[in-house]
Amino acid sequence: MNGPVPVNSVSLHGNEQRYLEECIRTGWISSEGPFVARFEAAIAELSQRRFAIAVSSGTAALDIAISALGIAAGDEVIMPAFTIISPAMQVVRVGAVPVLIDSDPLTFNLDVAAIEAKITPRTKAIVAVHLYGLPVDMDPLLALAAKYKLKVIEDAAEMHGQTYKGRPCGSFGDISIFSFYANKHISCGEGGMVMTNDPVLAASCRKLRNLCFDPELPRFVHRALGWNYRLTNLQAAVGLAQAEQLTATLEKKRAMGVYYRERLAFLEDAGYQLPLAANDHAESCYWVFTLVAPNEREKERLVSILHEKRIGTRPFFWCLHEQPVFQEMGLFAGETYPVAERLGRCGFYVPSGVGLTRDEQNRVIACLRDAFSGS
Ligand SMILES: *Cc1c(COP(=O)(O)O)cnc(C)c1O
């Protein structure tokens, strides 16, 4: 009897256990322990940044980025309509407005050519979110930001080790961020990182992560509001061990993606869109293996066949302008982003965690093949 195939599974076969035992043996479990600085140094090197500040999640990293850049009430922040809610939350909380951009139908990333028409005197920043496998076209985005003096936040949560024209994702813009959630290429269960080259921004991010304790004030005296977004030594120990294995992880994910692409080509005849393998800027890192169905009903049909066979799937992100929480606030009334909406409704991904075995992958492929044979 075959067990379930989870949509994500982790691989913890490097130094994770040894480093965790070191935490226990030395008694260092809080954010004060030495693995935090070692993990920060490893990520700074990976992203070719001067500063990397470890935090408790990718969402926390985005909250800090928005706050450190001084985004405030009345400001506008350009971001994709199709993304996780994380980049929008702190923007909305401070009373600023997310200004949305439709998606590129092939990469799923925001359509950079549509940005300039949305820039107004109130625009303060652009959030570039790399989605699922291929990076945002950063050069024209950065050129626009320079022309209009806008800040850039790079959400590289899914892109550890990916490059854009040979430059590492996580190295772009004023502030970039990673997530280390369990389904990312480097994971510590929950975790995140804020990266920057600017020492003033770095100092500000460090304060925001730690309740805005101020080195110039007595302990427990505060001049500003921050968060407790600290990462623990235990998490950093796992993160460092995971970072050491990134090359092998990326190779495995690419091989998995290529294998799926070859064996699922028949889905294209049925009107499905398989992930783009490469474009001028990069080869896909296949963070997850995406399928976009020709319509919503067909997506539901296939997902339920997979679930009957206990094969996990996850839907795509749901567009920001269609989020009930934002609609109830009166945001995005009457706005429509047709590509993003289609992705949100028709897209999903199949098991593609780094811990997935070839046997499990073959079961996913066989199940999809059965779903189209004869019946
Ligand atoms: C995972 C993810 C996040 C959020 O990271 P968490 O660590 O789960 O808070 C943000 N942006 C993107 C694009 C993501 O994929």
The ligand as an SDF file (V2000), in Angstrom:
LIG
                    3D

 15 15  0  0  0  0  0  0  0  0999 V2000
    6.9530   32.1300    1.6190 C   0  0  0  0  0  0  0  0  0  0  0  0
    6.8160   33.4890    1.0700 C   0  0  0  0  0  0  0  0  0  0  0  0
    6.7440   34.6260    1.8950 C   0  0  0  0  0  0  0  0  0  0  0  0
    6.4980   34.5630    3.3740 C   0  0  0  0  0  0  0  0  0  0  0  0
    7.4450   33.8930    4.1010 O   0  0  0  0  0  0  0  0  0  0  0  0
    7.0520   33.3120    5.5470 P   0  0  0  0  0  0  0  0  0  0  0  0
    8.4040   32.9110    6.0680 O   0  0  0  0  0  0  0  0  0  0  0  0
    6.1490   32.1480    5.3320 O   0  0  0  0  0  0  0  0  0  0  0  0
    6.4440   34.3980    6.3250 O   0  0  0  0  0  0  0  0  0  0  0  0
    6.7650   35.8830    1.3090 C   0  0  0  0  0  0  0  0  0  0  0  0
    6.8370   36.0210   -0.0150 N   0  0  0  0  0  0  0  0  0  0  0  0
    6.8620   34.9660   -0.8560 C   0  0  0  0  0  0  0  0  0  0  0  0
    6.9470   35.1930   -2.3130 C   0  0  0  0  0  0  0  0  0  0  0  0
    6.8360   33.6640   -0.3380 C   0  0  0  0  0  0  0  0  0  0  0  0
    6.8420   32.6130   -1.1610 O   0  0  0  0  0  0  0  0  0  0  0  0
  1  2  1  0
  2  3  1  0
  2 14  2  0
  3  4  1  0
  3 10  2  0
  4  5  1  0
  5  6  1  0
  6  7  2  0
  6  8  1  0
  6  9  1  0
 10 11  1  0
 11 12  2  0
 12 13  1  0
 12 14  1  0
 14 15  1  0
M  END
$$$$
